[in-house]
Amino acid sequence: MIYPNRQLGEEREMVEGLQMGTIDITSVSTGPLGGFVPEIGVVDLPFLFKNNIHAYGVLDGPIGEELLDKFSEKGIYGAAFWENGWRHLTANKAINKPEDLEGLKIRTMENKVHMNAFKEMGASPIPMVWGEVYTSLNQGVIDAQENPITVIYTNNLFEVQGYTMETGHLYSPHVVLVSQVSLNKLPEDLRKILINTIKEVTVYQRSKSIEIEVSQKKLLEEKGMKVLTVDKAPFQQAVEPVYKKYADKFGEELINRIVTAGGKKAIDF
């Protein structure tokens, strides 16, 4: 059985369900996973990845495997990184530079890396589960939020927000996780088929996600939302202190392995 649209709980609850064996498989954003595997938070550093090719090379390679393997200590099998798109800002005003975020109440996931990044940009981050976001925007409890285009469109945020700024401040993969309890119940041959199938469909899932994002960006504009291209450089400069703040937690070497894999200059901590 497939249970879409948070029927089995918010993301953290679903991961806990994997540990208990009440949920077999789920795909969640990296946002809440730091509470289970702290090291996974390294991919949430702002502007870490240069582009999709850079992200896929890291996540499908040795670094990605190292991060996925850490879930085994929590009774979970880390199967693959799937596409969730680049995260962008939405608000009821145009945001062209970090100064435009000053004092703006922005919803973030319950993720300290994200929260610190937006604090450095001048915003007031408010962690909030996704199920409360639309109503909170509508009622003015929060002023802004950030998510990939597909999430913005499918959740009708164009009804409560007037602008999408293509900041691309985070590449936000989904992590496909399997309950080790459920996996252990399968005979070895079926276990291998399941894991291999998840990895094989990753390429298709990514291409389909990108295709949908392109079409939904056009639909957002048709719904009256203004989609703005912004200069990312000032935002990148504003969040530089976040890297130094988390250098000890994630490790300077790991951060620079990821950064330099995309042809970027190593960070001088």
Buried (B, 14 or more C-beta within 10 A) or exposed (E): EEEEEEEEBBBBBBBBBBBEBBBBBBBBBBBBBBBBBEBBBBBBBBBBBBEBEBBBBBBBEEBBEEBBEBBEEBBBBBBBBBBBBBBBBBBEEEBBBBEBBEEBBBBBBBBBBBBBBBBBBBBBBBBBBBEEBBEBBEEEBBBBBBBBBBBBBBBEBBEBBEBBBBBBBBBBBBBBBBBBBBBEEBEEEEBEEBBEEBEEBBEEBBEEBEEBBEEBBEEBEEEEBEBBEBEEEBBBEBBEEBBEBBBEBBEBEBBBBBBEBBEBEEBEE
